[in-house]
């Protein structure tokens, strides 16, 4: 008995030490490829990654029955797919909590981790020119860090993410060449990790890739409803009398947004946030005058296609369209604001390169251009009417005069290029580059509330003079 008692006591003491040690282990944040993600609940000991993700040695026959796996498509063209992450007992709403990439040699694995356990729908499809793989999660929020454009590995060149249209979280993967979605499946929670959507990508030839391009057939109507195509109404100019009898309409267009961050500064600040803050300040000050009806193409961090921005201005029957951006360049000493109006012939090679870069916004966000109607294309590509172009130039000169009193200007300040957002045929339009985020001094200015207030006020004076001059000329 004494010996048994002693062994029992020793066992109890050992268990107590072990439990106490586990109970005092501090919770840590988990660091993934995109950065540090806070844990939703404390975890006593680190849990290793599931072996099947790290090694890629998945035995699909042994996966739980709730895992949906698509067959290997190496022999046949890959059809874009749709999946549903099923709910689990005692769950709350799901969120995207992390993204990781694994290079498996012949294949590259892209893993989207989910916290919570509500059912989640997702769509996977490919787009060409450039080669992209797109994953859409309708009605799903994200707690990912704000650092889009992470470098990839394997066949993944890089990727980005953000809100696309309303209530859709989109991931756009740029690939190094044509790829096939070799596998697409869901891993159930295990080892302390939540559900994971797993996409395996493999290199393929262009012919096979082109066959797979597009949205899943069964989801075309639903996705089209989430991402409405810009439908251009017939061009019916507003009569001069109608314009004269109402408040002037100004549409402010903060560039980029959502899945498209734009350029970024040395401190990590991104263009989409800088221009949204300025756009809101300008809208507030224009409304405060009581002289203008003011609308914004976006008032939150959401992506709006370039052609839709043009149509928003036309739907509001805008008298003036101001698109707001921030610039970047390899030369960190370059600084200053510039103002652009439309011309298919750029004023200089820098203007041409900037227009090319800004016009890539739709491609960056994973827009499919296939099926664009000839009517829409014709209206967007056609040069703006001569009168509209002349009015655009007049407002640009007004901005240069007043903004030059409030901030540094780039010389020459008024430039010309073929920006898509300036192609409304009946709306005078300018694109303003507030300054260069790649210049450390100017980056601080562009993120300063005092600077925003001062420069936005100068824009209001420019708008006042522009419409004042037009009013003095009579109804127009």
Secondary structure, 3 states (H helix, E strand, C coil): CHHHHHHHHHHHHHHHHHHHHHHCCCCCCEEECCEEECCCCCCCCCCCCCHHHHHCCCCHHHCCCCCCCCCCCCCCCCCCEEEEECCCCCCCCCEEEEEEEEECCCEEEEEEEEECCCCEEEEEEEECCCCEEEEEEECCEECCCCCCCEECCCCEEEEEEEEECCCEEEEEEEECCCEEEEEEEEECCECCECCEEEEEEEECCHHHHHHHEECCHHHHHHHHHHCCCCCCCCCCCCCHHHHHCCCEEEEEEECCECCECCCECCCCCEHHHHHHHHHHHHHHHHHHCCCEEEEECCCCCCECCHHHHHHHHHHCCCCEEEEEEEECCCCCCCCCEEEEEECCCCCCHHHHHHHHHHCCHHHHCCCCCCCCCHHHHHHHHCCCCHHHHHHHHHHHHHHHHHHCCCCCEEEEEEEEECCHHHCCCCCCEEEEEEEECCCHHHHHHHCCHHHHHHHHHHHHHHHHHHHHHHHHCCCC
